């Protein structure tokens, strides 16, 4: 899963196969990151993309 930060600062994770997954780029220097599981993302305080 890809975790990115929106322009408003929201921490959002994208699941493989969802609309924006393939377009989402991860910039670690801005605090964005990869997650191994949905539980890892939620436990880190990120929310699922709508």
C-alpha positions, -999 to 999 in steps of 0.1 A, spaced: 0 0 0 11 35 -7 7 62 19 8 97 7 0 131 22 -26 154 6 -21 190 0 -42 197 31 -19 174 52 -42 144 54 -24 111 56 -41 87 32 -32 52 21 -41 37 -13 -48 0 -18 -36 -19 -49 -63 -20 -75 -80 13 -64 -85 43 -87 -55 64 -76 -30 36 -67 -12 36 -100 -10 74 -101 2 78 -66 39 86 -62 57 82 -29 80 110 -18 98 98 14 114 132 19 78 146 25 70 118 50 51 96 25 57 59 29 49 23 19 28 0 42 29 -38 43 -7 -41 55 -39 -21 59 -36 -27 97 0 -12 97 -14 19 79 -43 24 103 -21 18 133 2 45 121 -27 69 119 -34 70 82 -69 67 67 -80 47 36 -86 67 4 -122 75 -3 
